[in-house]
Amino acid sequence: MISAALGTALLAGGFFFVAAGAIGVLRLPDFYTRLHAVGKNDTLGVALMLLGFILIEGLTRNSAKMLLLVLFISLANPVATHALGRAAWRTGLKPWKRNGS
Amino acid sequence: MSTVVILAAGAVATAMLASLYRVLRGPTVWDRLSGLALIGTKTVVLLLAFGTVTGTIDAFVDITLAYTLIAYIGAIALAKYFELKEGHEA
């Protein structure tokens, strides 16, 4: 019962970060700032939501696999974001400035 | 309990629509790629929610593990491809 309540709280917390990332993707002005919203908010939000699913599931073999999934996502998602940002920088995409140009 | 999981899945699906807008409308190819990576990450939560609600979590955990690996390798490969390609506009 306590773990179910904690899992619900973790799902809500994860949704807060996912929603912040979605708003950032819609509203921010250029690729690098949007990547900033994507990389951190989405990693933390999805990891928190998976931890919530683990608490709802209980102590089984499936929840151990989900814990591996959390570890892999929190390693792989920043790496993919970094690869995208580096590739965009190397092909000459200029960052956004406030006064045009 | 399953009501909470269904609500979370609906919220994640709504956030995926924002990423889909960025995939369809993004001014550069990098915006489209980052939107694809976002959708790939959120699909993990959606699959696990489906497994939890329908009671088939045994199968869906394995599917999710394989899907995460494929989405990660795909994102890296696409970033490398468009980095090495000439004339990457649009």
Backbone of each chain as ProteinMPNN parsed JSONL, in Angstrom:
{"seq_chain_A": "MISAALGTALLAGGFFFVAAGAIGVLRLPDFYTRLHAVGKNDTLGVALMLLGFILIEGLTRNSAKMLLLVLFISLANPVATHALGRAAWRTGLKPWKRNGS", "coords_chain_A": {"N_chain_A": [[0.836, -1.211, 0.0], [1.876, 1.259, 0.895], [3.992, 1.372, -0.884], [2.61, 1.512, -3.269], [1.435, 4.048, -3.061], [3.736, 5.619, -2.976], [4.742, 4.989, -5.489], [2.773, 6.152, -7.114], [3.248, 8.831, -6.473], [5.818, 9.117, -7.523], [5.28, 8.703, -10.225], [3.753, 10.992, -10.73], [5.673, 12.987, -10.23], [7.537, 12.371, -12.226], [5.945, 12.922, -14.433], [5.762, 15.682, -14.194], [8.351, 16.553, -14.968], [8.458, 15.519, -17.578], [6.396, 16.971, -18.774], [7.435, 19.565, -18.535], [9.624, 19.321, -20.245], [8.261, 18.896, -22.662], [6.915, 21.331, -23.002], [9.132, 22.998, -23.217], [10.246, 22.027, -25.615], [8.319, 22.856, -27.395], [8.347, 25.681, -27.132], [10.897, 26.949, -27.012], [13.563, 28.893, -28.596], [15.648, 27.968, -30.505], [17.609, 25.215, -31.952], [19.637, 24.341, -30.138], [18.863, 25.287, -27.615], [16.44, 23.96, -27.39], [17.399, 21.369, -27.336], [18.626, 21.4, -24.887], [16.383, 21.485, -23.215], [15.299, 18.998, -23.852], [17.298, 17.029, -23.223], [17.86, 16.908, -20.41], [15.386, 17.123, -18.977], [13.794, 15.084, -20.087], [15.264, 12.746, -19.651], [15.362, 12.597, -16.787], [12.618, 12.663, -16.185], [11.537, 10.336, -17.449], [13.048, 8.392, -16.141], [12.166, 8.7, -13.472], [9.472, 8.015, -13.809], [9.714, 5.329, -14.547], [10.81, 4.32, -12.175], [8.595, 4.67, -10.555], [6.863, 2.776, -11.744], [8.289, 0.501, -11.02], [7.966, 0.501, -8.215], [5.197, 0.144, -8.073], [4.969, -2.357, -9.232], [6.364, -4.085, -7.464], [8.571, -6.442, -5.741], [9.935, -8.215, -7.973], [11.154, -10.358, -10.671], [10.684, -8.967, -12.987], [10.702, -6.298, -12.1], [13.368, -6.023, -11.493], [14.46, -6.128, -14.058], [13.333, -3.769, -15.01], [14.735, -1.96, -13.449], [17.292, -2.203, -14.53], [16.653, -1.104, -16.969], [16.168, 1.563, -16.235], [18.783, 2.315, -15.483], [20.086, 2.013, -17.979], [18.732, 3.865, -19.583], [19.319, 6.291, -18.302], [21.999, 6.385, -18.84], [22.168, 6.239, -21.681], [20.535, 8.178, -22.859], [21.576, 10.875, -22.368], [23.947, 10.516, -23.848], [23.055, 10.157, -26.484], [21.82, 12.634, -26.862], [24.043, 14.314, -26.673], [25.493, 13.446, -28.897], [23.815, 14.27, -30.966], [23.878, 17.09, -30.584], [26.606, 17.639, -30.971], [26.956, 16.813, -33.612], [25.305, 18.651, -34.924], [26.678, 21.006, -34.333], [29.112, 20.592, -35.629], [28.364, 20.56, -38.288], [27.916, 23.192, -38.686], [25.738, 24.658, -37.633], [24.439, 27.585, -36.323], [24.287, 29.011, -33.031], [21.416, 30.525, -31.387], [20.915, 34.045, -31.084], [19.952, 36.835, -28.995], [19.475, 39.39, -30.184], [18.859, 39.013, -32.94], [20.767, 38.215, -35.94]], "CA_chain_A": [[0.0, 0.0, 0.0], [2.774, 2.42, 0.928], [4.782, 1.415, -2.118], [1.731, 1.977, -4.346], [1.307, 5.503, -2.938], [5.017, 6.195, -3.399], [4.825, 4.854, -6.933], [1.936, 7.192, -7.711], [3.936, 10.117, -6.33], [6.924, 9.156, -8.478], [4.697, 8.896, -11.56], [3.377, 12.403, -10.858], [6.9, 13.768, -10.353], [8.072, 12.148, -13.559], [5.141, 13.641, -15.417], [6.117, 17.106, -14.144], [9.539, 16.813, -15.788], [8.14, 15.263, -18.981], [5.606, 18.097, -19.27], [8.336, 20.704, -18.695], [10.377, 19.092, -21.475], [7.39, 19.081, -23.829], [6.695, 22.775, -23.177], [10.378, 23.55, -23.72], [10.401, 21.659, -27.027], [7.415, 23.671, -28.212], [8.434, 27.126, -26.99], [12.23, 27.561, -27.021], [13.759, 29.489, -29.926], [16.448, 27.292, -31.538], [17.858, 23.792, -31.727], [20.467, 24.045, -28.963], [18.067, 25.485, -26.395], [15.47, 22.863, -27.308], [18.137, 20.178, -26.92], [18.812, 21.567, -23.444], [15.134, 21.059, -22.571], [15.091, 17.57, -24.094], [18.265, 16.111, -22.661], [17.79, 16.711, -18.961], [14.027, 16.882, -18.487], [13.242, 13.812, -20.527], [15.968, 11.672, -18.953], [14.922, 12.494, -15.395], [11.194, 12.355, -16.121], [11.293, 8.929, -17.773], [13.63, 7.561, -15.078], [11.26, 8.742, -12.318], [8.261, 7.245, -14.104], [10.043, 3.898, -14.481], [10.92, 3.971, -10.755], [7.215, 4.529, -10.076], [6.364, 1.466, -12.188], [8.96, -0.523, -10.206], [7.324, 0.448, -6.897], [3.858, -0.427, -8.228], [5.117, -3.776, -9.555], [6.827, -4.865, -6.32], [9.903, -7.04, -5.855], [9.902, -9.405, -8.831], [12.206, -10.359, -11.686], [10.384, -7.893, -13.93], [11.123, -5.005, -11.583], [14.823, -5.975, -11.658], [14.71, -5.735, -15.455], [13.011, -2.344, -15.149], [15.822, -1.19, -12.849], [18.326, -2.159, -15.572], [16.169, -0.166, -17.98], [16.427, 2.91, -15.714], [20.221, 2.566, -15.601], [20.477, 2.172, -19.373], [18.191, 5.113, -20.128], [20.038, 7.447, -17.772], [23.296, 6.463, -19.517], [22.118, 6.341, -23.136], [19.835, 9.369, -23.337], [22.523, 11.985, -22.51], [24.919, 10.264, -24.914], [22.393, 10.434, -27.763], [21.645, 14.077, -26.956], [25.346, 14.906, -26.953], [25.861, 13.138, -30.284], [23.032, 15.163, -31.839], [24.362, 18.46, -30.477], [27.924, 17.743, -31.586], [26.807, 16.713, -35.062], [24.761, 19.919, -35.409], [27.722, 22.023, -34.24], [30.149, 20.342, -36.637], [27.884, 20.916, -39.617], [27.868, 24.635, -38.821], [24.501, 25.302, -37.178], [24.817, 28.656, -35.394], [23.36, 29.207, -31.905], [20.501, 31.667, -31.446], [21.253, 35.225, -30.273], [18.726, 37.56, -28.69], [19.238, 40.524, -31.075], [18.981, 38.597, -34.33], [22.074, 37.811, -36.451]], "C_chain_A": [[0.865, 1.253, 0.0], [3.55, 2.514, -0.376], [3.916, 1.86, -3.299], [1.573, 3.494, -4.29], [2.593, 6.198, -3.378], [5.184, 6.112, -4.913], [3.981, 5.884, -7.656], [2.607, 8.556, -7.635], [5.089, 10.223, -7.321], [6.429, 9.337, -9.907], [4.328, 10.362, -11.776], [4.616, 13.273, -11.017], [7.538, 13.603, -11.718], [7.277, 12.885, -14.613], [5.431, 15.126, -15.39], [7.312, 17.396, -15.054], [9.258, 16.576, -17.272], [7.344, 16.42, -19.578], [6.471, 19.33, -19.454], [9.161, 20.549, -19.967], [9.538, 19.324, -22.713], [7.14, 20.559, -24.09], [7.959, 23.432, -23.729], [10.582, 23.247, -25.196], [9.499, 22.517, -27.901], [7.818, 25.132, -28.239], [9.82, 27.716, -27.221], [12.669, 27.911, -28.445], [14.609, 28.703, -30.909], [16.829, 25.894, -31.092], [18.608, 23.532, -30.428], [19.686, 24.239, -27.671], [17.018, 24.386, -26.248], [16.149, 21.576, -26.865], [18.41, 20.216, -25.418], [17.563, 21.124, -22.687], [14.95, 19.556, -22.696], [15.99, 16.727, -23.211], [18.072, 15.851, -21.185], [16.39, 16.353, -18.503], [13.524, 15.508, -18.865], [13.925, 12.644, -19.828], [15.432, 11.495, -17.535], [13.45, 12.112, -15.303], [10.914, 10.888, -16.399], [11.881, 8.021, -16.696], [12.722, 7.546, -13.848], [10.006, 7.926, -12.578], [8.538, 5.746, -14.058], [10.221, 3.458, -13.033], [9.535, 3.825, -10.13], [6.61, 3.198, -10.499], [7.0, 0.336, -11.381], [8.272, -0.649, -8.85], [5.925, -0.143, -6.995], [3.954, -1.93, -8.459], [5.494, -4.611, -8.339], [8.154, -5.532, -6.623], [9.819, -8.337, -6.648], [11.074, -9.351, -9.806], [11.971, -9.252, -12.707], [10.844, -6.548, -13.41], [12.651, -4.897, -11.617], [15.191, -5.578, -13.082], [14.401, -4.262, -15.669], [14.093, -1.473, -14.538], [17.005, -1.096, -13.818], [17.953, -1.155, -16.656], [16.411, 1.282, -17.539], [17.9, 3.261, -15.856], [20.602, 2.835, -17.048], [19.962, 3.485, -19.942], [18.97, 6.306, -19.601], [21.474, 7.487, -18.274], [23.145, 6.848, -20.986], [21.5, 7.649, -23.612], [20.753, 10.594, -23.389], [23.536, 11.768, -23.615], [24.303, 10.581, -26.276], [22.195, 11.935, -27.953], [22.954, 14.777, -27.3], [25.775, 14.656, -28.392], [25.111, 14.045, -31.248], [23.579, 16.582, -31.795], [25.717, 18.635, -31.142], [27.832, 17.679, -33.106], [26.27, 18.022, -35.629], [25.831, 20.998, -35.38], [28.758, 21.838, -35.331], [29.67, 20.642, -38.044], [27.606, 22.41, -39.734], [26.556, 25.29, -38.454], [24.848, 26.317, -36.094], [23.811, 28.755, -34.25], [22.574, 30.495, -32.048], [21.038, 32.787, -30.585], [20.002, 36.078, -30.108], [18.425, 38.659, -29.709], [19.427, 40.141, -32.537], [20.381, 38.149, -34.675], [22.486, 36.443, -35.935]], "O_chain_A": [[0.638, 2.184, -0.773], [3.744, 3.605, -0.913], [4.41, 2.506, -4.223], [1.575, 4.16, -5.326], [2.558, 7.223, -4.059], [5.699, 7.036, -5.543], [4.396, 6.433, -8.677], [2.556, 9.341, -8.582], [5.319, 11.286, -7.896], [7.059, 10.027, -10.708], [4.552, 10.915, -12.852], [4.627, 14.193, -11.835], [8.023, 14.57, -12.304], [7.84, 13.412, -15.573], [5.362, 15.785, -16.428], [7.295, 18.361, -15.819], [9.742, 17.318, -18.126], [7.565, 16.813, -20.724], [6.283, 20.074, -20.416], [9.379, 21.522, -20.689], [10.02, 19.877, -23.702], [7.148, 21.004, -25.238], [7.886, 24.307, -24.592], [11.039, 24.106, -25.95], [9.869, 22.869, -29.022], [7.653, 25.783, -29.271], [9.92, 28.884, -27.595], [12.2, 27.295, -29.402], [14.311, 28.762, -32.103], [16.439, 25.436, -30.018], [18.263, 22.61, -29.69], [19.824, 23.451, -26.735], [16.734, 23.932, -25.14], [15.572, 20.784, -26.121], [18.421, 19.176, -24.76], [17.659, 20.471, -21.648], [14.494, 18.905, -21.755], [15.521, 15.818, -22.526], [18.113, 14.702, -20.745], [16.203, 15.406, -17.739], [12.893, 14.833, -18.051], [13.273, 11.671, -19.452], [15.088, 10.386, -17.128], [13.07, 11.323, -14.438], [10.145, 10.256, -15.676], [11.29, 6.993, -16.366], [12.526, 6.493, -13.242], [9.521, 7.226, -11.689], [7.702, 4.974, -13.588], [9.831, 2.344, -12.68], [9.322, 2.962, -9.278], [5.919, 2.554, -9.709], [6.347, -0.666, -11.087], [8.02, -1.758, -8.379], [5.501, -0.862, -6.091], [3.132, -2.695, -7.953], [5.001, -5.729, -8.186], [8.792, -5.232, -7.632], [9.654, -9.417, -6.081], [11.881, -8.423, -9.775], [12.918, -8.667, -13.232], [11.332, -5.726, -14.186], [13.182, -3.795, -11.755], [16.114, -4.792, -13.297], [15.104, -3.577, -16.411], [14.357, -0.375, -15.028], [17.645, -0.05, -13.922], [18.809, -0.451, -17.193], [16.805, 2.126, -18.345], [18.242, 4.36, -16.292], [21.351, 3.771, -17.329], [20.667, 4.151, -20.7], [19.259, 7.237, -20.353], [22.125, 8.525, -18.151], [23.898, 7.682, -21.489], [21.893, 8.177, -24.652], [20.717, 11.312, -24.389], [23.951, 12.729, -24.264], [24.948, 11.199, -27.123], [22.373, 12.457, -29.054], [22.983, 15.706, -28.106], [26.349, 15.534, -29.037], [25.68, 14.534, -32.223], [23.732, 17.219, -32.837], [25.965, 19.647, -31.799], [28.541, 18.401, -33.807], [26.713, 18.467, -36.688], [25.9, 21.823, -36.291], [29.236, 22.818, -35.903], [30.483, 20.949, -38.916], [27.111, 22.861, -40.767], [26.278, 26.392, -38.926], [25.464, 25.978, -35.084], [22.61, 28.6, -34.47], [22.995, 31.43, -32.73], [21.554, 32.547, -29.494], [19.107, 36.059, -30.952], [17.266, 38.859, -30.073], [20.081, 40.863, -33.29], [21.125, 37.737, -33.785], [23.564, 35.955, -36.272]]}, "seq_chain_B": "MSTVVILAAGAVATAMLASLYRVLRGPTVWDRLSGLALIGTKTVVLLLAFGTVTGTIDAFVDITLAYTLIAYIGAIALAKYFELKEGHEA", "coords_chain_B": {"N_chain_B": [[-5.535, 1.378, -8.852], [-4.831, 0.871, -11.498], [-6.048, 2.941, -12.76], [-4.479, 5.192, -12.218], [-2.188, 4.495, -13.637], [-3.169, 4.462, -16.233], [-3.829, 7.147, -16.517], [-1.265, 8.296, -16.35], [-0.152, 7.204, -18.672], [-1.745, 8.426, -20.621], [-0.987, 11.09, -20.237], [1.704, 10.992, -20.965], [1.401, 10.305, -23.629], [0.218, 12.637, -24.583], [2.376, 14.388, -24.263], [4.033, 13.258, -26.14], [2.812, 14.08, -28.462], [3.595, 16.749, -28.634], [6.321, 16.422, -29.221], [6.001, 15.197, -31.672], [4.966, 17.291, -33.165], [7.306, 18.802, -33.336], [8.859, 17.108, -34.855], [7.499, 17.127, -37.301], [7.453, 19.871, -38.012], [9.95, 20.962, -37.528], [12.546, 23.345, -38.024], [15.196, 22.645, -38.827], [17.06, 19.657, -39.736], [18.052, 18.572, -37.454], [16.322, 19.235, -35.417], [14.192, 17.604, -36.072], [15.384, 15.093, -35.675], [15.944, 15.153, -32.898], [13.363, 15.262, -31.93], [12.483, 12.747, -32.719], [14.109, 11.133, -31.079], [13.077, 11.84, -28.598], [10.444, 10.833, -28.782], [11.032, 8.13, -28.955], [12.089, 7.638, -26.404], [9.882, 8.118, -24.753], [8.118, 6.201, -25.577], [8.91, 3.944, -24.221], [7.875, 4.265, -21.6], [5.185, 4.201, -22.256], [4.831, 1.599, -23.29], [5.423, 0.07, -20.985], [3.363, 0.913, -19.314], [1.145, -0.085, -20.686], [1.673, -2.845, -20.434], [1.481, -3.1, -17.627], [-1.21, -2.458, -17.12], [-2.695, -4.355, -18.615], [-1.76, -6.684, -17.507], [0.259, -8.165, -18.695], [2.977, -7.902, -18.173], [5.261, -9.425, -18.177], [5.982, -10.099, -20.829], [6.189, -7.539, -21.914], [8.265, -6.192, -20.652], [10.598, -7.326, -21.698], [10.29, -6.691, -24.4], [10.489, -3.93, -24.173], [13.127, -3.562, -23.292], [14.592, -4.402, -25.59], [13.596, -2.526, -27.399], [14.559, -0.098, -26.376], [17.345, -0.366, -26.76], [17.438, -0.47, -29.591], [16.382, 2.032, -30.304], [18.297, 3.74, -29.222], [20.677, 3.067, -30.648], [19.778, 3.697, -33.19], [19.4, 6.481, -33.003], [22.032, 7.393, -32.58], [23.244, 6.48, -34.97], [21.798, 7.883, -36.942], [22.449, 10.534, -36.272], [25.192, 10.524, -36.815], [25.152, 9.944, -39.545], [23.872, 12.206, -40.699], [25.715, 14.066, -39.955], [27.972, 13.503, -41.482], [27.024, 13.746, -44.028], [26.716, 15.709, -47.027], [25.28, 18.967, -47.615], [22.989, 19.37, -45.768], [20.658, 20.744, -45.372], [17.205, 21.588, -44.528]], "CA_chain_B": [[-4.138, 1.506, -9.247], [-4.657, 0.929, -12.945], [-6.484, 4.269, -13.218], [-3.307, 6.07, -12.169], [-1.276, 4.129, -14.73], [-3.784, 4.913, -17.491], [-3.672, 8.607, -16.557], [0.133, 8.594, -16.678], [0.068, 6.878, -20.079], [-2.363, 9.48, -21.42], [-0.181, 12.306, -20.137], [2.911, 10.796, -21.778], [1.0, 10.355, -25.03], [0.051, 14.044, -24.919], [3.708, 14.977, -24.426], [4.574, 12.768, -27.404], [2.265, 14.896, -29.554], [4.456, 17.929, -28.761], [7.515, 15.998, -29.957], [5.609, 14.925, -33.055], [4.924, 18.599, -33.825], [8.681, 19.215, -33.639], [9.343, 16.264, -35.961], [6.875, 17.524, -38.565], [7.624, 21.271, -38.292], [11.244, 21.474, -37.133], [13.189, 24.039, -39.145], [16.369, 21.921, -39.3], [16.955, 18.197, -39.617], [18.416, 18.189, -36.082], [15.096, 19.303, -34.623], [13.42, 16.388, -36.337], [16.033, 13.948, -35.037], [15.77, 15.191, -31.451], [11.984, 14.873, -31.672], [12.402, 11.284, -32.829], [14.704, 10.547, -29.878], [12.109, 12.049, -27.505], [9.335, 9.885, -28.921], [11.555, 6.809, -28.619], [12.221, 7.475, -24.951], [8.576, 8.095, -24.099], [7.454, 4.94, -25.915], [9.246, 2.993, -23.165], [6.878, 4.423, -20.536], [3.876, 3.796, -22.775], [4.801, 0.128, -23.349], [5.347, -0.48, -19.632], [2.011, 1.177, -18.796], [0.253, -1.058, -21.323], [1.899, -4.135, -19.801], [0.985, -3.084, -16.252], [-2.666, -2.437, -17.089], [-3.28, -5.593, -19.123], [-1.238, -7.837, -16.793], [1.203, -8.922, -19.508], [4.235, -7.186, -17.998], [6.353, -10.36, -18.454], [6.413, -9.96, -22.216], [6.466, -6.171, -22.334], [9.563, -5.745, -20.161], [11.629, -7.74, -22.663], [10.11, -5.869, -25.6], [10.97, -2.589, -23.874], [14.595, -3.586, -23.292], [15.065, -4.441, -26.971], [13.239, -1.278, -28.06], [15.467, 0.953, -25.93], [18.626, -0.535, -27.452], [17.317, -0.129, -31.011], [16.186, 3.474, -30.427], [19.576, 4.397, -28.919], [21.593, 2.872, -31.78], [19.239, 4.452, -34.309], [19.663, 7.912, -32.833], [23.465, 7.632, -32.814], [23.56, 6.265, -36.377], [21.234, 8.975, -37.742], [23.239, 11.742, -36.032], [26.457, 10.386, -37.53], [24.882, 10.005, -40.982], [23.615, 13.571, -41.147], [26.92, 14.861, -39.755], [28.914, 13.262, -42.571], [26.39, 14.007, -45.317], [26.814, 17.085, -47.516], [24.01, 19.599, -47.955], [22.052, 18.805, -44.801], [19.568, 21.684, -45.089], [15.86, 21.029, -44.462]], "C_chain_B": [[-4.008, 1.657, -10.747], [-5.148, 2.259, -13.509], [-5.319, 5.245, -13.257], [-2.38, 5.79, -13.342], [-1.838, 4.593, -16.069], [-3.651, 6.419, -17.641], [-2.242, 8.985, -16.941], [0.413, 8.315, -18.152], [-0.55, 7.931, -20.989], [-1.559, 10.754, -21.41], [1.071, 12.182, -20.995], [2.568, 10.852, -23.262], [0.771, 11.793, -25.476], [1.4, 14.736, -25.113], [4.352, 14.497, -25.718], [4.032, 13.557, -28.585], [3.093, 16.166, -29.752], [5.729, 17.585, -29.528], [7.193, 15.743, -31.416], [5.462, 16.225, -33.84], [6.325, 19.041, -34.217], [9.261, 18.374, -34.777], [8.782, 16.767, -37.284], [7.265, 18.931, -38.98], [9.039, 21.791, -38.104], [11.98, 22.145, -38.261], [14.426, 23.305, -39.659], [16.16, 20.423, -39.113], [17.265, 17.759, -38.186], [17.219, 18.275, -35.16], [14.263, 18.046, -34.819], [14.04, 15.183, -35.634], [15.841, 13.965, -33.525], [14.322, 14.868, -31.074], [11.787, 13.372, -31.763], [12.968, 10.612, -31.589], [13.761, 10.689, -28.685], [10.979, 11.036, -27.58], [9.801, 8.481, -28.559], [11.678, 6.59, -27.136], [10.86, 7.339, -24.282], [7.796, 6.826, -24.431], [7.723, 3.87, -24.863], [8.196, 3.042, -22.049], [5.514, 3.915, -21.0], [3.753, 2.27, -22.823], [4.662, -0.475, -21.962], [3.974, -0.238, -19.022], [1.012, 0.191, -19.395], [0.407, -2.434, -20.679], [1.346, -4.189, -18.389], [-0.532, -3.175, -16.212], [-3.247, -3.78, -17.519], [-2.733, -6.84, -18.435], [-0.285, -8.7, -17.597], [2.595, -8.301, -19.413], [5.431, -8.087, -18.302], [6.903, -10.186, -19.865], [6.894, -8.548, -22.495], [7.779, -5.642, -21.785], [10.668, -6.11, -21.15], [11.537, -6.925, -23.947], [10.697, -4.483, -25.377], [12.494, -2.526, -23.855], [15.143, -3.56, -24.715], [14.785, -3.115, -27.673], [14.177, -0.149, -27.667], [16.808, 0.864, -26.643], [18.53, -0.068, -28.898], [17.157, 1.382, -31.186], [17.494, 4.218, -30.191], [20.53, 4.29, -30.107], [21.107, 3.651, -32.995], [19.526, 5.939, -34.202], [21.123, 8.227, -33.111], [23.788, 7.522, -34.303], [23.024, 7.408, -37.239], [22.014, 10.264, -37.531], [24.548, 11.685, -36.805], [26.238, 10.518, -39.032], [24.691, 11.436, -41.44], [24.793, 14.485, -40.876], [27.864, 14.714, -40.949], [28.348, 13.603, -43.937], [26.578, 15.47, -45.721], [25.423, 17.645, -47.786], [22.871, 19.112, -47.091], [20.859, 19.714, -44.543], [18.222, 20.988, -45.181], [15.843, 19.662, -43.814]], "O_chain_B": [[-3.202, 2.448, -11.236], [-4.732, 2.67, -14.592], [-5.179, 6.026, -14.199], [-1.851, 6.711, -13.965], [-1.097, 5.058, -16.935], [-3.395, 6.923, -18.734], [-2.029, 9.882, -17.757], [1.121, 9.077, -18.811], [0.036, 8.295, -22.009], [-1.445, 11.433, -22.43], [1.464, 13.133, -21.671], [3.341, 11.379, -24.062], [1.087, 12.146, -26.612], [1.556, 15.566, -26.009], [5.128, 15.229, -26.333], [4.712, 13.693, -29.603], [3.281, 16.618, -30.882], [6.17, 18.354, -30.382], [8.002, 16.032, -32.298], [5.785, 16.278, -35.027], [6.524, 19.592, -35.3], [10.062, 18.868, -35.57], [9.503, 16.829, -38.28], [7.402, 19.192, -40.175], [9.327, 22.93, -38.47], [12.048, 21.593, -39.359], [14.68, 23.348, -40.862], [15.231, 19.979, -38.438], [16.804, 16.706, -37.745], [17.098, 17.485, -34.224], [13.703, 17.495, -33.87], [13.33, 14.353, -35.067], [15.602, 12.919, -32.922], [14.072, 14.273, -30.026], [11.026, 12.788, -30.992], [12.397, 9.642, -31.091], [13.652, 9.782, -27.86], [10.597, 10.447, -26.569], [9.062, 7.723, -27.931], [11.41, 5.495, -26.642], [10.694, 6.545, -23.356], [6.919, 6.415, -23.671], [6.888, 2.997, -24.629], [7.692, 2.009, -21.61], [4.782, 3.283, -20.238], [2.721, 1.709, -22.453], [3.888, -1.411, -21.762], [3.466, -1.088, -18.29], [0.133, -0.309, -18.693], [-0.583, -3.113, -20.406], [0.795, -5.213, -17.984], [-1.09, -3.883, -15.373], [-4.17, -4.293, -16.887], [-3.18, -7.947, -18.735], [-0.039, -9.849, -17.232], [3.306, -8.181, -20.411], [6.502, -7.589, -18.648], [8.115, -10.133, -20.076], [7.873, -8.351, -23.214], [8.365, -4.735, -22.375], [11.564, -5.309, -21.412], [12.551, -6.519, -24.515], [11.327, -3.919, -26.272], [13.087, -1.562, -24.339], [16.052, -2.787, -25.017], [15.612, -2.626, -28.443], [14.555, 0.668, -28.506], [17.353, 1.877, -27.081], [19.412, 0.636, -29.389], [17.729, 1.959, -32.111], [17.78, 5.207, -30.866], [21.122, 5.284, -30.528], [21.911, 4.202, -33.747], [19.859, 6.585, -35.195], [21.432, 9.205, -33.792], [24.512, 8.356, -34.846], [23.703, 7.859, -38.162], [22.229, 11.017, -38.48], [24.97, 12.684, -37.388], [27.049, 11.136, -39.722], [25.267, 11.851, -42.446], [24.894, 15.557, -41.473], [28.484, 15.688, -41.376], [29.099, 13.738, -44.903], [26.598, 16.359, -44.87], [24.503, 16.907, -48.138], [21.91, 18.521, -47.582], [20.114, 19.486, -43.59], [18.092, 19.943, -45.818], [14.781, 19.054, -43.683]]}, "name": "protein", "num_of_chains": 2, "seq": "MISAALGTALLAGGFFFVAAGAIGVLRLPDFYTRLHAVGKNDTLGVALMLLGFILIEGLTRNSAKMLLLVLFISLANPVATHALGRAAWRTGLKPWKRNGSMSTVVILAAGAVATAMLASLYRVLRGPTVWDRLSGLALIGTKTVVLLLAFGTVTGTIDAFVDITLAYTLIAYIGAIALAKYFELKEGHEA"}
